[in-house]
Amino acid sequence: MTNTLDERIANMTFASVYPLYLAKVQKKGRSEEELTEVIEWLTGFDQKKQKELIEKKVSFDAFFKKATLNSHAQLITGMICGYRIEDIQNPLTKKVRYLDKLVDELAKGKKMDKILRKP
């Protein structure tokens, strides 16, 4: 992954990507509540905090600096957007791809227990 792509990802706003995540999961019959749950599991942000971060139009860089990443996040592996998550070197890009992967799994109909890496 190039530095330019890493910079672009860092500067993208959570607010600009959230509606895309929501549309993707709803198109596949999943709910906004499930999306909120997945984001909260990864970041620690409840629904109120997620809405606040959307309203403030925070960058992904600021979003993940404020987040408390789930201790099981490293269990999120596999391919997303043509990249193997476990091979991504940039820490911020890796966190964004974790979120992308969780949204992707939700849209693909995986059970919440599997998405949230519950034993």
N, C-alpha and C positions, 0 to 999 in steps of 0.2 A: 504494500500500500504506500502511496506517495505522500510526502509531507503536505503537498497541496490539497490532497483529499482529506487528510487529517485536519488541516486548518479549516477547510470548508465545513466538515462535520462539526468542529468545535464552535463555529460561528452560526450554525443553523439554530433556529429557535425551537424550543419544545412546542411552542404554540403553532408553528408552521407545520410540524410533523404530526401532532396529535390528531387533527381531523382526518389525516390519511390513515393513521392506525385505526381510528374509529370506523371509518368507511370500510376498511379491509375486513375487520372482524364482523361488522354488522351484515355485510354482504354474504358472509358465510353463516349467518344465523346466531352469532354470539352477541352478547349484550355489552353496553357501556360499563355496567357494573363489573362484569368479568374483566374488561380491559383495566378498569380502575384497580381491581384486586391484583392483577398481574404487575402493574406499575408499582403499586404499594409494596408488594412482596420484594421487588428488586431494589427499590429506592428508599423505602420507609415513609414515603409521602402519602398521606391519606387523601381522600377525595377533595377536601377543603384546600389542602396545600397544593394539590395538583392544579386546581382551578386558579389559585392565586399565582402560581408560576406561569400559567398560560396567560393570564391577564397582564402580568408584568413582562411578558415576551422575553423570558430569560433564554440565553444561549444554552446549548447543550453543555458547554464548558461550565457555566455557572450552575446549571441544573445538577450536574453530577458532583460539583464541589460541595453543594448543599446536601447531597444525598448520603444516606448511610447504607452502603451496598450490603445486600444480604450475604451472610457468611457462606451460603451455598451457591453463590453466583458462579463460582468457578466450575460447577457441575454443568453449566450451559456450554455445550460443545456442538460441533458440526459445522455445516456450511451455511452461510448467509451472504447474499449479494455477491456470490462468487469467491468468497474468502472463508478459509477455515478459521473459526473463532479462536481456537487455541494457539494459532500461529500469529495472530495480530500483536504487534509489538507496542503500539501506542496505547497507553492505558485508557485514555478517554475514548478513543475509537473502539476499543474492546468493549467498554461499558455500553456505548450506543448500540453496538452489534448484539450485545446480550439482550437489550431491550427489543431490538428488531426481531431477534430469534424467538423471544417469548410471544410477541405479537403474532409472528408467523405460525407458531405452534397453536395458539388460540384460534386463529383463522382456519387452520387445518383440522380443527375438531378434536384435538387432543384433550384428554381429561385434565381438569385443574390439578389433581394430585400429581400428575406427571409433569405438567408445566411448572408447577411450584416446587419441583424436585423433592417431594415428600417421600420418605422411605416406606 
